[in-house]
Amino acid sequence: MRLPLTGGCLCGEVRYVIAEPPRQVYTCHCRDCQRLTSSAFSTAILVPDKAFRLTGAEPLTLHSSGDSGRTKMRLVCPRCSCWISGASQADIDLCRVRAGTLDDTSWLRPTVHYWTRSKQPWIMIPQGDEVFETQPDA
């Protein structure tokens, strides 16, 4: 991984730069992430808010309520609707960036897995990774 990290949406209108290494690379297996990604989970990196800077078009902000009952915020491209990043009420000064939007994803290796009670049965989690049935308290 080389800093700064860069990334953006599918159409390229929303771009960002990340100035610090991620604190965490994780997967979320909740049903919302499964629906939003049309996959078995979503993958994200957790970075300090101060390290994340938008450099392209202004994204739309969407709000929803998660399985935990917490309000979640998602930033999406106004043109292609690509999910760029987000946060929840539990995130204090942290940004959750969708890992697939990074320009270089070759270094990604999730080591934490959330909402595994909703995990698809065919998903195998590597031994030694941190596993949480739901979202742990902040």
N, C-alpha and C positions, 0 to 999 in steps of 0.2 A: 504494500500500500504506500502510495506517495501522496504527501500533502502539498498543496491543498487538494482535497477531493472535489470533483466537479460532477454535475449531473443535470438532468432536466426531464421534461415530459416527452411524450412520444412525438409531438409535432415540433418541438424545439422552442416554443414561445416562452415557456417558463424554464428558467435556468437557475442554478444555485452553485455556491462555493461553500465548502466546509473547511475551516482552518485548523481544526484539532482532530486528533484520532478519536474514533468512536469509543464510548465507554462500554458498549455492549453491541453484539450482533445477535439477534434473536428471531425466533419464529413465533407467530401467534396462530393457534389452531381454533380460535373461536368461530362460531358460525357466521358472524358478520364478516370476518376476514375471508372466510371461505367463499361467501357470496360476492364480496367486493372484488376478489381476485379471480373468481371462477376456477379455483384451485383448492388444494387441501389445506393451505395455510398462507400467511403472508410473511415476508421476511423484511426486517427493518434494522436500522442502526440507530442507536441512541447517542445523541450528541448534545453538548451544551448549546442553549439558545444563542449565546454570544458568538459561537463558532459557525453558525448557520446564517448565510446571507443570500437573499434572492438577488439575481442579477438580470433577470429577463422580465417578461410581462408579469403583472400583478395577478396572483392566483385568486380563485374564488374560495371563500371560506364556508364550509358546510358543517353543521352541527348534528349530532345524533346521540342517542343514549345506548351505552354498551350493555352487555350481559351483566356486568358488575353493577349497573345502575348509574355509573359515572357518565357525565357528559363528555363526549369526544368531539374534537375539532379536526377536520381534514382540510388540507389545502389541495385544490385540484385545478388543473389548467382550464381556463375559460373556453378554450377552443377544442381541445381533444379529450377533455375530462379525465386525463391521467391523474392518478392519486400520487401526489408528490411527498407530502409529509403530514404530520398531525401531532396532536397532544391530547391528554386527558386531564381531568381535574387533579389527578395524582401527580402529574408532571410539574415539578417546580424547577423552572429554568432549564427544561430539557425539551428537545425536539426529536420526534420519531420520524426518521427519513426512510421512505420506501426504498429498500436496497436495490431493487430492479431499476430504479431511475438513475443510479450511479453510472457514469461513463465507463468506469472500469470495475467490473464485479468479480474479477478473477481471484481476488484475495478473500472474498467473503467466506466465512465458516461460522454458522450459528452455533452457539454453545449454551444458549438458554431457550427454553420452550415454555410458552404460556398457554393456558386454557387447554391443557392436554386431555381434560375430560371430554372435550369435543373432537379430539384427534381422530382422523380416519384410521381404521384398524390396520391398514396396510403400511402405515408410516412407521418406520423403525428409527428410534432416537438413539444416537450413539451413546455407549456407556461412558459415564463420567460427566455428561452434560447436566446442567441444572434443569429440573423439571418441576413445573407448577401446575396443579390441576385447574386453577383459576388464575386470577391476577393477584399477586401478593400485595399486602398493604404497603403504602409508600412509607 
